[in-house]
Amino acid sequence: MNKYKVATLACYVVLIFAIIVAVASVPKAKDDSKANPNVDKKFEEIYVEIQKTGEYMYGLSDTAVRNSHYSKPHTTYHRLCPECADLWGKKKEGIVEVPVDRLKELRSLSSPSQSGQAETDQPVEVLTIEEELDSILLLLKQQQSHLYTNKYTAEIQYHYLKKHKHPKPGIEGGCPECIALRKKQTTKMEFISKQEYERLLETEDRAKEHKNDTQD
């Protein structure tokens, strides 16, 4: 009986030791991944490049929306048009628009530490790989939004420049020509010979005839 208790206790000790080693190895693995300076540098480069691309996309979409203001000149205020907002928008009382860098500079003057210096008692935050990937995904989603704005604005301009007969532009406006263009742009196409295409059509016709014969 004593031997059984000793063996059981030994098993528990081994199990507890294994759990401690496993738990301790998890943060260590994370630290090892963060300890590689090349990984950190690559993440930073990817983030910076995506951020720059996002700035270009935002500028492109903002300019495209402003161009649509003049392609079919707005005579009244349109809520989502930045050009209308600049020309006729009502400024919010008590709110001033300040560039981020300028605001950071002004706020640093009232900070007890010097500008560009971190507080000595504040530890430097190290992001995990998952957190860095979340930041990159957020940037990609923002860029997708900018691209869609630019795409749809160009579609509206096409509607008015080509003088579509439908009164409202775009697929949201139900314009058949805009819908056809969007479908053409988003449908994947492949180039094949005319002979092959005609042969495939003949095969399709025979398959339809066979299906009708079997149903009869």
N, C-alpha and C positions, 0 to 999 in steps of 0.2 A: 504493500500500500504506500509506504514511504517512497519507494522507488518510482511508483506511478506519479506521486505528487511532484517529485523532483523532475521527472521527465516532462510533466505538463508545464511546470514552472519554466523549465528551460525552453520549451516551445514558445511560451508567451514572451520570454525575453528576446528570443530570436525574432519573433514576429514584430514586436515593438521596435526593435533595432532596425528591422527592414523598413518599417513605416517611416521612422525618423530619417533614414537615409533617402528614401524616395521623396519625402516632402522637402528635404533640404536640397535635393538635386533640381527641383522645379525652378525656384528663383535663380539658381546658379546657371541653369541652361539659358534662362532669359538674359542674365547678365552677360553670359558668354556671347550671345548674339549681339548685344549692345556694345560689347567691348571692342568689337571689330570696327576700326575707324573707317574702313572702306565701305562697309554697309551703311553707316551713318551718312557718309559723304554722298553715296549714291541716292539715298532717300532724299537728302537735301537738294541734290541736283534735279531729281525728278519733280519734286515739289515746286522748285523755282521755275522750271521750264513750263510746267502745267499752269502755274500762276501767270506767267508772261503771256502764254497762249490765251488764257482767259481774259486778260486785259485787251488783247487784240480783238477777240471775239466780241467783247462788250462794246468796244469802240465801233466795230463794224456794224453790230446790230443797232446801236443807238443812232448812228449816221443813217442807216437804211430806213429806220422809222421816221427820222426827220426828213429824208428825201420823199417819203410817201406823203408827207404833209404838203409838199409842193407839186407832186405828180398829179394830185387831184386837190388843189388848194382848199384848205379848211377855211370856211367862212365863219364858223363858230367854234367854240372850245371843245376839243376832244380830250376826254379824261386821260387816256393812256398815251397821248402824244407828247413827247418831251419838248417839241418845238412850240406847241400850243401852251405848254406850261411856262416856257421862258417868255413867250409873248404876252399871254393874257392870264397866266395863273396867279392866284392870290397867294401872297407870301404869308406864312404862318407867323402870327405875332409872338414875340418873345423867344424865337428860335433863330439861331444864326448858323449858317452852313460853313464849317471850317475844315480844311484839308486835314487828314489824319496826322501827317508828319508835323504840320504846324501846331496842331492841338497837343501832340506829344511834347513838342518843344516848350510850349507855354506851361504845360502842367509840370514839367520837370523843374521849372524855376521855383515852384512852391514846394518841391519835394526836399526832404532833409538831405538826401544824397545827391551827389553830382550827376549831371546828365550823362547817361551811358553807363553808369555804375550800378551794379546790383547790390541790394542790401546784403551785408555780410552775414546776417543771421538767417537769411532765407536760402534754403538749399536749391540748387539748380534742378529743375524738373526734367527728368529723363523719360521721354515717351517710349511706350512699348511699340513693337512692330505693328500690333493690331491698331493702336491709336494713330500711328503714322499712316497706315493704309486707310483708315477712316477719313483722315484729312484729305488724302489724295482722292478718295471716292467723292467727297463733298465738292472738291474743285471740279471734278469731271461732270457731276450733275449740274453744277452752275453753268459750265460751258455748254452742256447740252441745251439748257434753257436759253442761253444767248443765241445758239445756232438756230433753234426753232423760231425764235423771234425774227432773226434775219431771214430765214427761209420763208416764213409766212408773209413778212413785209414785202419781199421780192415778188411773191405770188400776187399780192394786192396791186403792186405797181404794174405787173404784167397784165392784170385784168383791165386797168385803166389805160395803159399805153396801147394795148391791142384793141381797146374799145369793145369789150365783150358786151353782148346785148343784154345779158342778165343784169338787173339793177344792183345787186349786191356782190361784192368780191369774195373770192376764196371759197374753200370747201364749207366753212361755217356759214357763209352766205348762200350756199346752195347753187353756186354758179357751175353749170355743166362743163364749160370749157376749163375752168380752174380745177374741177374734180378730175377731168380727163388728163390734164397735165400732171397733177399730183400722182395719179395712178401710173402714168407712163414713167415718171421719175423714180417711183418706188418699186416697180415691177422688175425683177431680174430678167435679163434677156441674154440670149446666146445666138451667135451667128452660125447658120448652117446653110448648106447648098439648097437651091430651089428644088432640085431633083429629090433630095432626101425628104424635104418637107412635103412634097406632093406624094411621095411614097408612104409617108406616115399618115397622111390624110386618107389615103385609100385603105390603109390597114384599119383606121378608125371607122370608116364607113362600113367595111366588111364586118367588123366587130358589132356595130350597131344593128346591121341586118340580121346577123346570127342571133343576137339577143332578142330581137323582135320575133323571129321565127320560133324560138324556143318558148316565148311567152304565149304565142298563139296556140 
